[in-house]
Amino acid sequence: MGYPGKNRKMYERPRTPWQAERIAGEVEVVKAFGLRNKRELWKAQAVLRKYRQASRKMLAAVSVGQAPPEAEAILNRLKRLGMLKEEGDLDAILSLKVNDVLERRLQTQVYRQGLANSLKQSRQFIVHGHIQVSGRRVDVPGFLVKRGEEMSIDYYMGSPMAQEGHPERATRTARVGGA
């Protein structure tokens, strides 16, 4: 069964399960980012929801006159992850979209940097252990890549994909984002 203290859902299902336009929108996002299922989308939405909630609370506290110390920590974390620009503030957090979170996933970054021919192939490379970030093998497609680590994504040295002549290895051409 596992340790009961660690059993936590990282996402929340939609309150109304059968809305045709929401379902169609979710399917488009799942296809655009090569997600395995909607649960991964819901996890990204939960991450965004957490930051937006904290931002709203801190904006309310600032308007009352109290400047919470956590505001700077959240801003620094989002800037380090690359979801927020360097000049971003608490208001900018409220304008973030779920696509901003999904763009920072390792799966998307591997595809955008041209290490894989498709989003599905990038997911496969990551899960099979062919990708490294900053010299460490990462096998989680949902790993959020920090801003400084983007250029350190490469094939894992112990992997057969690291050899230049491997038939599945993609020619490294960067792809422009925006899904």
Beta strands, then each sheet from edge to edge (+ up, - down):
strand 1: 131-133
strand 2: 136-137
strand 3: 153-155
sheet 1: 2+ 1- 3+
end
